[in-house]
Amino acid sequence: MEEAVKGSIRAMVMDAFPRPEADIRTYSPLALAFVGDSVYSLIIRSMVIAKGNRQAEKLHNETKKYVSAAAQARIADALRDLLTEEEEKVYKRGCNANPPHHAKNATLEEYLKATGLEALCGYLYLQDRTDRFITLLKEGIDRAEKG
């Protein structure tokens, strides 16, 4: 696996809590989605707060527009044609995962697409390529919002 980018969050975590490096290609798609869910949420929350300081409830309500399974599925659909072959494989592994449950307010298809997006996010984060995910996410959000 690639060395952590100096100054990246992942590098700081690895410095503070050193562990033997593992080949992330062997991680289950649900493990990648587990990490990706948090990273995705942090990116979205950072995007929302960057628009200006507001009451926490207003920040939360805007954040919900992007973190629901249905919203993530729309974003995933919008950015699919931008994925490299490697990214597409990770996304599909996430979509084909067999989660033990799915969101109450989403269809199974939406939930699996959201899981695929989160798996991709986790994969790129663990490779210190969060910048690539942010680029994809920005374009996906722009496309999804345009319809």
N, C-alpha and C positions, 0 to 999 in steps of 0.2 A: 504494500500500500504506500501511497505517496506520503512524504513527510508533512506534518502539519505546518500550515502557513504561520510564520511568526506573527504574533499579535492577534490571531484569530481566536474566537471563543473556544473552539475545539482545542487549539494548541494550549491555551491557558488551562483548560480542564485537564488535559493530558499531563501537563507539567505538575499540576496540583495533586492529581490522583493517578500516578503512573501505573499503567497496566501493560502487559505484553500486547503488542499489536496483533490484531486478528484480520483475516481476509474478509472484508465486508461482503464480498460476493457470496460467502457462505451463510450470511445472516438470513433468517427467514424473512419473508416479506412483511409479516406482522411485527417483527422486531424493528425493521426499518421504519414501518409506519408508526410504531410506538415513539421512536425518536423524532420522526418527521412531524408528527402531530404537534409536539411542543415547539419545534423550530418554526413550523408554519404559523402557529399562533403568535409567537414572538415577532415574526416578520409583519404579520397583519396588525398587531397591536402597535408596533413601531410606526407603521404607515399611518394608522389612525391618529396617534398622538402627534405625529408630525404636522397634521393639519391644524393643530391648535389645542391648547389646554381648554378642557371643558369639564363639566361634572362627570364623575365616574359612570353614572348611569347612561349618559349620552355617549360616552366612549364605548361602553359595553354594547349599546344598541347598534352603533355603527359597525363595531367589530363583528357582531352576529351576522351581518350581511355577507361576510366573507368566509366565516368558519363553519357554517352549516354544511351537512353532507350534500344537500342540493346545490348550494353555491359552489362548493368545491368541485362537484361533478360538472357544472357548467364551465368553470374555469379550465378543468382538465380537458373537456371537449374542445375548448377554444384554442388550446396550445398544443394539441397532439401533433399537428403537422410540423411543429418546430423541434420535436425531439430527435435526438440522434438515435441510431440503432441501439446503442447500449442503454440509453435512457428509456427507450420504448420497451425494451425487455424488462427493465426494473418496474416500470409502470404496469405492464401486463402481469408481472408476477404479483404485484400488489392487488390488482383487479381480480386475479384468480385465487387469491388467498381465501381460506375458509374461516372467516372470523366466527367466534362463538356467539356473537349477537350482531344486531345492526340497529341503527338509529330509529327511534320511534317515529320521527317526523320526516322520514325519507324512504324512498323505495330501496329495495335490495340493490338494484342496479346503480342508483345514486351513491349508496353507501360503498359499494365496491369500487366505483370510480374515485371516490374521495380517499379510500384506502390506498389506491394506486398512486394518487397524487402525493399523499403523505409518505408512502414508501419511497417515491422518487426524491422527495424533499430530504428524508432521512439519509438516503444513499448519498446524495450530493453533499449534505452537511458532513457526513462521516469521511468524505473524500476531501474536505476543505474546499468545496466548490459551491458554497452557498451563494456566491455571486451569480453563478449560472442559474441556480434556482430562482433567485430574485428577478433576473432578466426574464426568465420564462413566465414567472408569476405576473409580473407587470404587464407583459404582452397578453397573457391569458385574461387578466382582469379587464384590460382595455377592450379586448375583443368581445368578451362576454357582456360587458356593459353596453357595447354598441349593438349587440344582438346579432 
